[in-house]
Every structure is written in C-alpha cells, then in structure tokens.
C-alpha cells in the first residue's frame, strides 16, 4: 500500500521542531531506505507514519487512512524502540508460547518459514538467549501476521550477517509478491546496494530528498549506499556546525 505525505510536520510539546514541513509519495511495493545522522528525525517520522504520534489532519495517508485518527489500521506494522524494549521477551518463557500468543497458530506456514529463515529454536527460553537470538525471536513475532506497511527503526542492529541477509531477502520478496511497502531506518548499510527502490535523506528534522534509487545512483555514479550515506551525513554535520544546547534549538512560538 502507498504512503502519501503532504506538507507533513510535527512539533514536540516543548516547542522543538520534530519534522519540518515535507511532502513525499511512496508507491505500493516500494522499499525505502531512510538515511540520516542520529537525531535527524528518522524515528519521529516513523512514529508519525505508524500513527504513534499525532500530525496535522489531512497531511498523511497510509493505506488510504490517517494512521493516528483511524486508530492505526491493522495492516500497518511498526517495529521500533518500544517494540524492541518489550520486557516480556526477557522472561522465562518458551519461544513456542510467544509465537502462539503472536498469532502463529493462524499462520503456521509463515511461522515455520520465519523460524527457519531466522534460525530460531522454538524450545529456547527467552531469559537464557543472547541479544542476537532474542532479536531474531522478536522479528519472527513482529513479522508473523501479514502486513501491508512495515516501518522498521534500527531493528537489525543485533543480527549476525546471515540472519540480516535472510531477513532483507524475505522483506524484498514480501514487497514483490504482495506489493507491501517498507520504510527502513538503519545505520548498517552492508548488503543494501541492491535492496531499496527509494532512498530518503533526513537532516535536522528536514526531509532533504526522497527519490527513487535509480535517481540517486545517477547522481552518485559508482557509489555504494555506504559511500552515499557517509557523504550525506558528513555534509550534514559540516553544515550544522557544533551541536547547539537544547535550549537554543529552533522552537515554534
């Protein structure tokens, strides 16, 4: 499903600008890589797209709905910091039970495929596994029920290279076979050169660009995603200069 933003903006309750007015259109089946330094506004944008944060009325449509005012349509899946920090995945509970609670019995083929893909042992007890194993279980849970729009915020940081590659291949297949839409914020760019259909660049709460990957490749011929991201973020830091104290950052009166 598509994501359409028209003059989308957000201001935090303390008056700091979270997102400067921005417009973009991501078609069904697209895989958008969201690039920017820490504090660029990526997480804020993803929370708005997921309906976790209120934006202006009529400025955002996801799957044909306003994700906040229409109570986050079930086809929107957000896997971000709150999801990753869920304390239940650190309790003494078996993976089989977690997957059952997450809806695994309703989608047994998809459950078994994800378990195999991410090399999860259903007999694991969650208080005994490593951080990487725990993250793999979380991803199986989060991806188990089919979604139309997937919003990922730095959720692959604990994965080894094989698990991450398998996950990226699965997500690519989901967009190609089901026309699902993905927006993925990450600072790990290995293995992504052939993955995105779109690339967005954020800096200081502003969407500087959101183009198809073909356009970006023509602008930076021969450059890898890592090289492009490094160049963008280096330039962003140079333009910004020394970080301002919070009290001096831009506020909306």
C-alpha positions in Angstrom: 0.0 0.0 0.0 1.1 3.6 -0.6 2.2 6.3 1.8 1.4 9.9 0.9 2.5 12.9 2.9 1.5 16.5 2.0 3.1 19.3 4.0 3.6 16.9 6.9 5.1 18.5 10.0 5.4 17.9 13.7 6.3 20.0 16.8 7.1 18.4 20.1 5.1 19.5 23.2 8.1 21.6 24.4 8.0 23.6 21.2 11.0 22.0 19.5 10.5 21.2 15.8 10.3 17.4 15.2 9.6 17.4 11.5 9.8 20.4 9.2 7.0 20.5 6.5 7.7 17.8 4.0 5.9 16.0 1.2 6.6 12.6 -0.4 4.8 9.7 -2.1 5.9 6.1 -1.7 4.1 3.7 -4.0 2.9 0.1 -3.2 5.8 -2.4 -3.3 8.4 0.2 -2.5 11.3 -0.3 -0.2 12.6 3.0 1.2 15.9 3.3 3.0 15.8 6.2 5.4 19.2 7.7 5.9 20.3 10.4 8.4 22.5 11.0 11.4 21.4 10.3 15.0 18.8 13.0 15.9 17.9 13.7 12.2 14.2 13.0 12.8 14.0 9.4 11.4 12.4 7.9 14.5 10.0 10.8 14.8 8.9 10.3 11.2 8.4 6.6 11.5 6.3 7.1 14.7 4.1 9.5 12.8 3.7 7.1 9.9 2.7 4.4 12.3 0.1 6.6 14.0 2.0 6.6 17.3 2.4 10.4 17.1 -0.3 12.9 16.1 0.4 15.0 13.0 -1.8 17.7 11.4 -5.1 16.4 9.9 -5.2 15.6 6.2 -1.3 15.7 6.0 -0.7 12.0 5.9 -2.4 9.0 4.3 -1.1 5.4 4.8 -3.1 2.6 3.1 -5.8 5.1 2.5 -6.2 6.0 6.2 -4.9 8.7 8.6 -2.9 6.3 10.8 -3.5 8.3 14.0 -7.1 9.3 13.6 -8.2 6.0 12.2 -6.5 4.2 15.1 -3.6 2.6 13.2 -5.2 0.3 10.6 -4.1 -3.3 11.3 -2.0 -3.6 8.1 0.5 -1.1 9.5 3.3 -2.7 11.4 5.8 -0.6 13.4 8.9 -2.3 14.8 10.8 0.3 16.7 12.4 1.1 20.1 9.3 0.5 22.2 8.7 -2.9 20.5 12.4 -3.9 20.9 12.3 -3.0 24.6 9.2 -5.1 25.4 10.1 -6.7 28.7 8.1 -9.9 28.0 10.9 -11.2 25.7 13.3 -11.3 28.7 11.1 -13.5 30.9 11.4 -17.3 31.4 9.0 -18.2 28.6 9.5 -20.6 25.8 9.6 -19.4 22.2 6.8 -21.7 21.2 4.5 -19.9 23.6 5.5 -16.5 22.5 4.8 -17.4 18.8 1.4 -18.8 19.8 0.5 -15.5 21.6 1.7 -13.6 18.5 -0.8 -15.5 16.2 1.5 -18.3 15.0 -1.3 -20.9 15.0 -3.3 -18.8 12.5 -0.3 -18.6 10.1 1.6 -21.9 10.6 3.3 -21.9 7.2 4.5 -18.4 7.6 5.6 -19.0 11.2 7.6 -22.1 10.3 9.2 -20.2 7.3 10.3 -17.3 9.5 11.6 -19.6 12.3 13.7 -21.5 9.7 14.8 -18.3 8.0 16.0 -16.6 11.1 17.4 -19.8 12.7 15.2 -19.7 15.8 14.9 -22.7 18.1 11.3 -22.9 19.3 12.4 -24.6 22.5 14.6 -21.6 23.6 13.7 -20.0 26.9 13.9 -16.2 26.4 15.8 -15.4 29.7 18.6 -17.7 28.5 19.3 -16.5 25.0 21.8 -13.9 23.6 20.7 -10.4 22.5 21.0 -11.5 18.9 18.9 -14.6 19.4 16.3 -12.5 21.3 16.1 -10.1 18.4 15.5 -12.9 16.0 12.6 -14.2 18.0 11.2 -10.7 18.2 11.4 -10.3 14.4 9.6 -13.6 13.9 6.9 -12.4 16.2 6.7 -8.9 14.6 6.6 -10.3 11.0 4.4 -13.3 11.6 1.0 -11.7 10.9 1.0 -10.4 7.3 1.3 -6.6 7.0 0.7 -4.1 4.2 3.1 -1.4 5.5 6.2 -2.1 7.6 8.1 0.6 9.4 11.5 -0.5 10.8 13.6 1.6 13.1 17.1 0.2 13.7 15.8 -3.3 14.5 18.6 -5.3 12.8 21.5 -4.0 14.9 21.9 -7.2 16.9 21.6 -9.6 14.0 24.6 -11.5 12.5 25.3 -11.1 8.8 23.5 -14.3 7.7 20.3 -13.6 9.7 20.3 -10.0 8.4 20.8 -11.1 4.8 18.0 -13.6 5.1 15.7 -11.0 6.6 16.4 -8.5 3.9 15.7 -11.1 1.2 12.4 -12.0 2.9 11.4 -8.4 3.1 12.2 -7.8 -0.6 10.1 -10.9 -1.5 7.2 -9.5 0.5 7.2 -6.3 -1.4 7.5 -8.0 -4.8 4.9 -10.7 -4.2 2.3 -8.9 -2.0 3.0 -5.3 -3.0 3.7 -4.4 0.6 5.5 -1.2 1.4 8.6 -0.8 3.7 10.4 2.2 5.2 13.6 1.1 6.9 15.8 3.4 9.0 19.3 1.9 9.7 23.0 2.8 10.1 24.1 -0.6 8.9 24.5 -0.4 5.1 26.3 -3.7 4.3 24.3 -5.7 1.7 21.9 -2.9 0.8 23.3 -1.9 -2.6 20.6 -3.9 -4.5 17.8 -3.7 -1.9 16.0 -0.3 -1.9 13.7 1.1 -4.5 13.7 4.5 -2.9 16.2 6.4 -0.7 15.3 9.3 1.6 17.7 11.7 3.3 16.9 13.4 6.6 18.9 16.1 8.4 18.0 18.3 11.3 14.3 17.3 11.2 14.1 18.0 7.5 13.5 15.6 4.6 16.2 16.8 2.2 15.3 14.3 -0.5 13.2 11.3 -1.2 13.9 9.8 -4.7 13.9 6.5 -6.4 17.2 4.6 -6.1 17.7 5.0 -9.8 17.8 8.8 -9.4 20.2 8.5 -6.5 22.5 6.2 -8.5 22.6 8.6 -11.4 23.5 11.4 -9.0 26.3 9.4 -7.4 27.5 7.0 -10.2 29.6 4.1 -8.9 29.0 4.9 -5.3 27.7 2.4 -2.8 24.9 3.0 -0.3 27.5 3.3 2.4 29.5 5.9 0.5 26.4 7.9 -0.3 25.2 7.8 3.3 28.7 8.8 4.6 28.9 11.7 2.2 25.4 12.9 3.1 25.9 12.7 6.9 29.4 14.3 6.7 27.9 17.2 4.8 25.1 17.5 7.2 27.5 17.7 10.2 29.6 20.3 8.4 26.5 22.5 7.6 25.2 22.1 11.2 28.4 23.0 12.9 28.8 22.4 16.7 25.7 20.9 18.3 23.5 23.6 19.9 22.3 23.2 23.5 18.7 22.0 23.6 17.6 25.4 25.0 18.9 27.2 21.8 17.4 24.8 19.2 14.6 26.0 17.0 11.2 26.3 18.6 7.8 27.1 17.3 6.2 30.0 19.1 
